[in-house]
Amino acid sequence: MVAVDRRVTVLVLSLLLVFSGGVIGYWGHTAGGTVEVRDVQFQSADGTQMSGHLYVPAGVSADDPAPGVLAVHGYVNTKGVQAPFATEYARRGYVVLALDQTGHGGSAPPAFAGGFGGPAGLAYLNDRPMVTERVAVTGHSMGGWAITAAAASDPDGYDAALYQGSAPGPIAGLPVPNGTAEFPRNTGVVFSEYDEFHWLMWPGSASAATAEETQKMQEFFGTDATVEEGRTYGSIEDGTARRLYTPATTHPGDHISTNAVADSVDWIQRTLPGGESPAPSNQVWYWKEVGTFLALLGGMLFVFPAGGLLLDREPFSSLQATVPQAATERDAGWHVSALLATLIPAVTYFPTVVAGDSFVPLAPNWLFPQQLTNAVVLWALVNTVVIAGLVGAWHVRRTAEDRVGRLIVPAVLVGSALGIVVASVADFLVTGQDLLGLPTVVGTLLVGVTLGGWLLTRGSATDRAASTAYGLSLPQGWGSLTRSVGLAVGVVGGVYALSLVVDALFNVDFRVWFVAFRLLTPWQFQAFVAYLPLLFVFFVAVGVLLHGRLRTRATTDSLRRAMVINSVILTGGMALLLALQYGVLFTSNALPIPQLALYAIVGLPFVPALPLIAVVSTYFFHRTGRVWTGALVNALLITWFLVGSTATQAVL
């Protein structure tokens, strides 16, 4: 009997997951084929390219039109997160446009322009010959501001509205007016018990549970008393109806809550006649989530057998090497280092992402155009410097007699100063301003860390041995790095090719909840190229930490043990931070610091991403004996995820 290579078995399993997930996702997305989901592109009145999914129920046409629903996602999301609502509306006979906001998904930047894209989406939907004159507008989070702008731009172009985890304006400087007891017309509010943004949407609320007590909600509902859940205020016939729903979920949880979806369907059915009558609780959307999650698992699993099989073949086989001897023992010093490694990323998370999102010199620009990606990259680079300092200090202690070894930490500082000068001048020559902008920060960190690493690889025999133990050696010179690049591109390119095929065959992506690997637009690819080197440096530092300073004999000998321990080290601190945040939320209906809501939500994908990063890095280190390939694969995957799923604020 011929033995089957286990990697081939895993490869086949990954492909089965991808394509079976695609089939299941397609079934759930189209409600068993009863809804056609079309990719649509159109231009707004000012010429901005817009994108969306148009859900057309079976039998609906220009000859037999149906009511329409505009569904708009929130900040740093895409049309894909609105699929549960869109599918359920379409199952009931409504034509639905799930819109990408400006600067999000397939809609061109800048974000926030054109009323967030809401007016353009409403105009497009009203122009469809298959849509009757009855239209509802719905939006989640910032998507609620988009539909407010849409309703204000065309007061006669809609019949009902629905805010999901949202509220009307006013938004300073943007065409989002305040809501009143008459505007928007016939409005439902789905505001969850644990919504993290209660303080922003309904100012004055101490928690999500007290939003109905705020002056803003009471005025919006036309009452001077606490708004009652489940009671219809005003009159649907007069266009003044209001109704509050409070499902037991969070702000992003609205997208995966059967209760939140049912509440949304209930309001549309109450206020927009012409649909069909399945009960709001009768739902199938979650099969899409199951399918795209399986496809996502398959895509990530594909990385390992694909990488292993490519390493057996030219020109990549020369990258294979045995794992170097462990650089440390699991002693008290190891435990202290492991604790620091898991806690420091969590401790630095909120300060750095807030700075990256709010500090003017770090604002989106021609080179780094995405505000939240800038924030995450700043967090990564700050932790790169921390890792370089800690590992460098540990290395200096181990090589106290080595003159070059003693120079590594000072070299990082001197190199950083050099980076300030070089990057500031370059930034000024390109932009004419902003001498302390993000390019300066990036240049500072890159030059400093690179110079320290270069000294390590060029130092004495002691240093060179250490560079091998840390996984930083280049046995074939730059050829080793070039082959690592080729291997990583081949592996991640294979995952991207699978996503292309799944999109073409099933019109779904690799996704679970709001964690998605989407196909990139040209402007997102431009951002991808800019951010990639920065995250590569971070993942090199992570590799040196895990496979240099923290690699013991036990994790040298056992790949599985190394994967588990490294996953715990990388994930533990962030998981604890988020558990504390959401533990408080679920017991008090408010985050410990409510104004950090956006960053708490942005941190949620770290929980699945960090174990993936650890496992990828560990797998390729055990196959190659070096950190380069794993760092490159991680950089390609995570940069893809970041730039494809967030907002682009700068015009490109």
Secondary structure, DSSP 8 states (H G I E B T S, - for coil): -----HHHHHHHHHHHHHHHHHHHHHHHHTTTTTEEEEEEEEE-TT--EEEEEEEEETT-SSSS-EEEEEEE--TT--GGGGHHHHHHHHHTT-EEEEE--TTSTTS-S-TTTTGGGHHHHHHHHHT-TTEEEEEEEEEETHHHHHHHHHHHH-TTS-SEEEEES---B-BTTTTB-B--SSSSSSEEEE--TB-TTHHHHSTT-SSGGGGGGSHHHHHHTT-SS---BT-EES-TTTT--EEEE--SSBTGGGGG-HHHHHHHHHHHHHHSTTS----TT---THHHHHHHHHHHHHHHHHHHHHHHHHHTSTTTGGG-------S--SSHHHHHHHHHHHHHHHHHHHHHHHHHHH-GGGS--SSS--HHHHHHHHHHHHHHHHHHHHHHHHHHHHTTT-HHHHHHHHHHHHHHHHHHHHHHHHHHHHHSS-TTSHHHHHHHHHHHHHHHHHHHHHS-HHHHHHHHHTT---TTTHHHHHHHHHHHHHHHHHHHHHHHHHHHHHS--EEETTEEE----HHHHHHHHHHHHHHHHHHHHHHHIIIIIT--HHHHH-HHHHHHHHHHHHHHHHHHHHHHHHHHHHHHSS-SSGGGHHHHHHHTTHHHHHHHHHHHHHHHHHHHSSSHHHHHHHHHHHHHHHHHHS---S--
